[in-house]
Amino acid sequence: MKNEYPQSSKSIYFKLFTEKEFLTLKSKTALVEAWKELIHLDSGASIFQHPSFILDWYEVYAAKFSPVILFGFSEDKLMGVLSLANPLASKERNHLVGAGSVFALYQTWVVKEGFLRVFWEEGIVKLLLEKGYSVNLKSLPGEQSYQELANLASFQKYTVLESHNNPVLDLQSEGIKEVLGKRHFKAKFNRFQRAGNTQFIRLEQQNEFDQSISDIQVFLNLRQGAAFNKFPLAKDPEQEEIFAKWFRSGVLQATILQLDGELIASVMVIDDFGKTSHLAGLITYSPVHAKLSPGLVHVYMLAYYLQEHGYQDLKLSPGDDAYKERFSNRREVMQEVLLSKNPLELAKRKARIRFRNYLKTKGIRPMAFQVDISKKKADFKTQSWNIFKPIKTHSWEFLVQFIQANASNCFFKQSPEKLKNLLFVTDTCLEISRWRFLEDALERLENQEQCLTMVKDDKVLLCIWYHGTIETLHDLEQLKQDKKISKIYTSRNLK
C-alpha cells in the first residue's frame, strides 16, 4: 500500500513490507540494488543493514521470525530503510526486534542526509508505532544515529535509551603496539607454540568450512550452554544454515587453530566491507585444551592477521569479559532503544535501566545478576522434578551390564562427537539442571577428566566421569577399583 506525504516540492511516501510483500522482495532487483547503494553511500551504515546480511537471515529464520521492513522513498528513489522482525514465538505480538537478532551487532535505520526527521515522523511513528507496533533495537551505533531527532517531542515521548560500551581494538593506531606487545599475550602465545605443530588457518573454501563447522558447533554450544544456557542443543539447523550462507557470500569469515592437525579453536567474525571485523560472540575452543588458552591466543593471532590485511578495527562486542578489556584500546558507545506508544512498556524499560544502574553502584554486573536468577529458576525446576519423580538408584553391576548391552553406543576416545552427547541433557533428566550439568562438565573437561556417555534416541541415559583412559570395559572396572571414577550421573530415562 502506498501512502504519500508531501514535503515542499518532494513526493515522500513509505512502504511497509511484511511477510506477504517480502516474498516478492528478492524479485524486485531494482529495489534491492537501491538498498545496497543506500548502504554504501552512508558512511555510518554497516553490513548489518545490508541486504546480503538481512535477506539471507529472513529466509533461514522464516519459521521463527516474520519480516517487517520499512522503506522510505523521495521522488521514487529510496531514501531510508529500517529492517525489523516479529518473533513468532513471542507472547507479545507486534513487539519487533532488529533483523538479524542476536547476530546483528548494530540494529538501526539507514536514511539519506536530510530525510531522518520525515522518516521518523511519517514512517516510524505513523506506520509502526501508531499501528500498535513497538520496536526494540539493541544497538544504535552512537548518538550520531539519532542526534537530529533528540529534541523532537515525539522522540522524547516514545523512546527510552540505554547506553552500552563496545570494546574496540584499533588495529592501525599507535596504541596497537602497547596492546599486542603485552608480556601476558606473548607468554600465552609462546606456550601454545611449544605444545606441538600449531597452525592458524583462514578457511577459504566451502568444503573447508563444512568440514569444520560440526566441531565448531559442538564447542560453541557447550560453552554457551555452560555460561548462559543458550544454544544448548546438539542440533540447530537454522544456525548452521545461516553461517553457511554468510560464509558463501563473504559476510562471515572463519579462522581456526589446529594443534597437531586437530581443530581446537575457532573464531567467526562478521566482515564489515573489509574495514571492520565484528566478533559478535562467535569465539570458541575445545575445553580439553583450555590450559593452553587457545581462545585468547586465537584472538591475538587474528588481530595480527587483520592488521596485516588492512582492517581498521576489531570490534569485540559489548560485554564484561576480561579478555575484551585486555585487547581493547578504545571504546564506542552504543544505544539500546525502545520505541513504543505504550506508556506501561516505556515505564518498565525505565525501571529496568534504573535497577541496572543501581546494581552497578553496588559493584554487581547486571548480566551476572540476570544469569544468576535464571540459573536459580532452572535449579528450582529440576528440584521439583526430583521431589515428584525421583531418579532411581542403580547398582554398579547394573550399569556395567547396561554398558555391555549397549557398547556400540559408547565413545571411549575423547572427541567432539562424544562431547556432543553432553548437549542432549535436559532440565528434567538428571538430578541437576542442564545448566549446572554443562557448567560442571566444562570444568571437568578443562581439568582433563574424561567422560563416558550413553545416549539413545537423543536422550542421555548415563554419564560417567573419570581420570585415566578406557579402551575396554575391563579398564572401566579397573578405574572403579582404583577409585578414579569421580562422578556418575544416571538419568530418569535409564530403566
N, C-alpha and C positions, 0 to 999 in steps of 0.2 A: 504494500500500500504506500502511496506517495503522498506526503504532506508537505506543502510549500510554506516557507516562512520568508517573506521578502525582507531584505535588509538593504536600504538605499536602492541602488540600481541592480543589485545582485540577486539572483534567484537562489535561495537557500532551501534545501529540503533534506530529509533524513529517511533512511530505510532501516527497518529492524528485521534482520534475518533470524528466524527461529528455525526449528527443526525442519519444517517442510521447505522453507526457502533455501536452507543450507544444502539440501540435496542437489540443487541446481548450481550451487556456487562454483564448483570446480569447472563447470562447463562455461562459466562466464569468464573467459580468458582475459578480456579487456579489463574487467573489474579487479581480478587478481593481480594483473600486471600493474594497474594503477596503485593498488595496495602496496606492492613491492617498491614502486617508485616513491611513494609517500614515506616509507620507512627509510630509504636510502637518502632522501633529501633532508631528513630531520636528524641533526647531529645528536640529539638526545634519545633517539629511538634505539632499540636493541633487537637482537634475534628473537627475543621472547614475544615481540609483537609481529614478527614476520610470518607470512603465510606458510613458509617451509616448516616452521615450528608448530604453528597453530592448527593448520588444516589436517596434518597427519595425526595430531593428538585428538582432535574432534573425531576423526574416523575410527581410530583404535579404541577410544573410550566411549563409543556411542551407546553402549549398554549401561553406562554409569553416569554420563553427563549429556545433557541436551544443549546444543549450541545456541547462544544468543549473541548476535553481533550487531553493533550499531554503526552504520555508515552515514557519514555526512557529506553532502555534495554542494558545491557552489558552481553555478553555470554548467551543470552536468559533469563537473570534474570533482574527483574525490578530494575532500579537504580534511577528513578526520575518520578515525576508526577506533572502536573500543570492543575488544574480544572478551566475551564472558561465557559462563557455562552454568547451567542449572543442575545441581546434583540430584539425580533421580531418587536416591535412597534417603534424601534428607527429609526430616519431618516438617521442616519449614519450606514449603513450596514457594517458588519465586524468590528464594534467597540466593542470589547469584554470587559466583566466585570468579576470579580471573581465569581465563583459559590457560590450560597447562597445569593448573592446580599446583601440587607440591613440586613439580619440576620447573615451574616458571619463577625465576628469582625476581624478575620485575613484572609487575602487573599494572598496566597503566594505559591511558589513551595516547594516541598519536594524532596531533592536529596541526595543520599548517599555521604558520605565524599569522596572527590577526583574526583567527577564527575560534580561538579557545572559548571565549565568552558565549558566543552563539551556540557552540557545540554543547556547552554545559546547560544553558538555559532552554534551548529548543530541542536538544537531543536527549541528554541525560535526564534532566528534570521532567520534561513533558512526556517522553516516550518510555522512560524506565520508572522513575520514582512515582510519577502521578498515575501510573498503571499498576501500582502496588508492588513493584519490584524493590528489593533492597540489594545493595551491591557491597561486597567486601573485597577490597584489593589489598593484598597483604604487603605490597612493597612498591609504592611510588618512588621513583629514583630521585629523591631530593626535593627541596622546596621549589626549585625552578619549574617543576611539572605542574604546580597549581598556584604559583605566586600571583598570576594575573587574576585568579578567582578569589584570592584570600579575603578581600574586602567586600565581596558581594554578600548581601544579606542572606540570600538563598543558600550560598555555600556555607556560611557560618551556621545557618539553621539546620541544614540537612546533613552535615558531615561531622565525624569525630575522627581526629588524627592522633596517632601514637607513633613516636619516633623509635627507631632501632638503629643500631650501628652495624655496618657491614665491614669487617676487616679486609684490607686490600694490601696485596704485595705489589708495589710499583716496581716493575721489572727494569725500567730504564732510568730510574733516579739514582743519584749518588748513594742514597741510603741503602741500596740493594746490597752493597758490599758488606755493610755492617750486619745485615740480617743473615745472608748466606755464609758469611765468614765466621759465624759463632762457633766457638770450640765445641759446644754441645752437638751441633749438627755434624761437624766433621768427624767427631769421635764415633757417633752412631753410624755414619756412612762407612768409615774405615772398618768397623767391626763387622758390618754387613758384608763388605767386600772380602773379608778374610774367611767368611763362613763357607765359601765354595765358589763354584762357577756362577757368577751373577750376571744378569742381563736386564737392561731397560729397553723395552720394545714398544714402539708405536705401532698399533695394529692398523694395517693399511687395506687389507683385502677382506671382503665379506666373509670368506670361509675361515679366516683367522679369528674374526670376531665371533662367528657362530661356534667355533671350537672352544673359545674361551668363556663364553657367556654363561654356560652351565655352572662352572666352578665359581665365577664371579657372583652369580645369583645366590649360591649357597652361602658364601662368605658374607655377602651383603645382608641377606635375610637373617642370618644367625646373629650378626652384630646389631642390626636394627631391632630384632626381636628381644635381645638381651637388654638393650638400652632403653627402648621406648615401646616395646610390644607392638611394633609396626612391621609390616611385610613378613610376618612370621610363618607364612605358608610356603610349602615347598614349590607350589605351582602358582604363578601369577602371569597368565598368558598375555594380558594387556601390557604389563611392564616389559616383558621380553620383546613383544612385538614393536612397541614404540621405540625401544632402544635400537632395534634392528633397522627400523625405518629412518630414524635420525642419523644412524651411522651411515646408511647408504647415501643420504642427502648431504652429509658433511656437517650437519648440525651438531652431532655428538662425536667427540673424539675419545679414543680409549688407548691407554698405555698400560702395560703390565710389567711386573717384576718377576723374573724367573730365578730360581735357585737350583742349580744342577738340573735344569730342564723342567722343573716343576713350577707351575704358576702359584705364587704365594701372595701376590698383592695386585690390586688394580685401582686405577683412578680413571673415572669417566668424567669428562668436562663438556659443558655446552660451549661451543665455539661462537663467539660474537664477532663475525665478519673478519676474523684473522687479527683482531686487535686486542680482544679481551677473552680470557677463559674464565668460566664460572664453575666453581667446584660443585655447588648445589648438592652437597651431601653424598655424592656418588663415589665415595672412597672406602675401600675395604681391604682386608688382608686375612690370611689364614691364621686362626688363633693358635695353631700348633707352632707357628714360628714367631709368636708375639715377642719373645725375648730379644729378637733381632731388630725390633722396632721397624718392621717393613713399611708400615703406613707413613711414618714420619720420613723415613729415607726416601720413599717414593715421591712425596711432595717436594722434598729437597731436590731430587733429580729432575722432576717435572719443571720446577722453577728455572733451572739452568737450561733445560730444553726449550722452554717457551721464550726465554730471554734471547737465546741464540737465533730463534726463528722470528724475532722482531715484534713479539707481543708487548703491549704496554702494561697490562695488568693481569694478575691472577686474583680474582675476587673469591674469597673464601666462604662466603655466605654467613648471614647472621647466626650468632651462637656464642656460647661461653666456653667452648673447647680450648684447652690450654695451648694446643699446637697452633691455633689461629692467632693467638696473641704473640707467640714466638715468631711466626712467619710474617706478620703484617708490619708495614712501615707507614701506613696511613689508614684512615677510616672514611667511609662515606655514610651520610645519614640517609636512611630510608624511612618512608612513612607508610604505616598501615592505615587505611582509611575505610570507614564505614559510611556508605551513602544510603540514607533512608529518610522517609517521611513519617516513620513510626516513632513517636516520642518515647515509648517504652523501650524499644530496641536501642535507641540512642542513649537513653539513661543507663541501661545495662552495660553498654560499652564504656561509658564514662566511669561507672562504678568499677568495672574490671581494671581500667587503667589506674584509678586511684589505689586499688588494692595491690596491684603490681608495684606501684611506686612505694607503697608502704612496706612491702616485703623487701625491696631494695634498701630502704633506710635501716632495716634490721639485719642487713647482710645476707638475706636469703634470695637466691636466684629464682625468679618466677617460674622458669622452666623446670627447675629441680623440684620446686614445690608441687607443681602440677603433676609431674611424673610420680612423686611420692603418693599423692592422693589416688591417682589411677592404679598404682600398684597395690594399695590397700584395698581398693574395690575388688581387684582381681583375687586377692587373698580371701576376702570375705565370701566371694562366690564359691571358691574351692572349699573353704571350711564348711560351708553349708552342705555341699555335696558329701563331705566326709561324715557329717552327722547323720544325714538321711540315707546315704548309700555308701557305707564304709568299704574300704578296699579289703578284699580277702587276703589273709596271710597265707603264703605258700612256703613249703619247706624247701630247703636247698636241693634235696633229692628230686622233688617235683620239677624245679626249674631246670636241672640238668637233663632230666628226661624230656622236658619240653623242647629244650635247645637241640637235643639229639634228633628229635622227631621233625624239627624244622630247620635243620642245619643248612639247607640250601638258601635260606633267607639271611644267613649270617655274613657279615663283613668283618673278617679278622684284621685286615690291613687298614690302617688309618688312611682315609681318602675323603675327598669332597662328597663322593657318593654315599659313604657311610654317615658323614656329618649331616647330610640331607635328611636322614631318618629322624634326627633330633627335632626337625621342624614340623613333624606330624603330631607332636604333643598338643593337647588341647587343655583348657582350664579344668575339665571335668574328668580326665583320665588318670591323673596321678594324685598323690597326697598333697602336692603343692601346685600352685598355679603355673600355667605355661610360662609366664613372665619370669617367675622365680626359678623355674627349671632351666630356662635358657640362660639366665644370669649365672646360675650355678655351673651349667655346662661350659660356658665360656671361660669361667675362672679355672675349672678343672683342665680344660684343654690347654690353656696358657701355662698351666703348671705341669704340663707333659703327662697328664693322665690319659689313659686310653678308655674307649667305651665299646661295649658290645650291645648292639640294639637289635630288637626283633620287631618288625613291622609287617602287618598283614592287612590288606585292603585299606591302605593309608591310615591304619590305626596302630599306634605304639602299644606293644604288649609288654615289653621288658627292656630295661636299660641297666647294664652293669658297668660300673666304673672301677678301674683297676690300675695298678702300677706294674709295668712289665710288658711282656708280649705274649700273644696267644697265636699259635698255629693250628693246634688241635684242641679238642675238648679235654684231653688229658692235661694240657697246660692250664686250662681253666681250673680244674680240680687242684692242681699244684699251687696255683695262686691263692686258692681258698685256704689250703693248709698253711701256706706261708703268711697268711693274714695280709695279703696285698690287694684284696678287694676292698675298696674304700666306700662304696655306696651301691645299693641295689634299689632300683625303682621298679615296682610292679604296677601294672595298670588294671583299672576296672574292666578292661577288655580281655584280660587274661583269665581264662576259665579252665 
